[in-house]
Amino acid sequence: MAKLKFKKLPIHIGVIPDGNRRFALKYGFSFEEAYWRGYLKVKEFADWCREFGVKYLTFYTLSVENLNRSQNQLATIFKVLEKAFDDFIKDERVFKEKVRVMGLGRIHLLPRRIREVIKKVEELTKDHDRYYIFLLVAYSGRAEIIDAVKKIISAGINADDIDENVFRYFLYLPEWVPDPDLIFRSSGEMRLSNFMLWYSAYAEFYFCPKLWPEVTRDDLIAALKDYEKRRRRFGR
């Protein structure tokens, strides 16, 4: 298969992988099976992005609001989440292709076993620098901004010294990560759902009608071709 080339490629793609539960209902799968298929699609999507040359990927993995779901649903989500991070540790491609993996959000809200596996995968991949996968867990765009404000106050920074660069330093994503150029959302929903509110100020958006586990390589290609046509003005 000849490698596709794009005239203009996003360096960083933010992904809202929506539709796992609807996928379960549509095809008669258990929620656990649907969530696991959703995670496998995350890895597949990441493979396609590396194939095309996208360096940074950020996935909306679990929102703070999701933590209000029933105990049965949360138990299923946590089980798949733990498997997912553990699977990154066992995936040879992560080490062969020098992929750095990080979990970001209000991690302290998660069960201990998940916090531990996140810490382990971060430690094992901390020196990788070719590709980056950020998984937003127990995440909320508003919560991230509030947490940044609290950190700034705790640091004793004078109000007159605060600008966008200072504020950006206190957000979850490391300051060297560029803002997403493209936000890809599956399932046909057309909203941000509290995702990367600070970073997405000038991002382009692509809404795919398919449920997340149904997304294919061709859907990503369609998004990248659509992005090629966009004229980015950054407010100018």
Beta strands, then each sheet from edge to edge (+ up, - down):
strand 1: 12-16
strand 2: 56-63
strand 3: 99-104
strand 4: 131-139
strand 5: 182-185
strand 6: 204-207
sheet 1: 3+ 4+ 2+ 1+ 5+ 6+
end
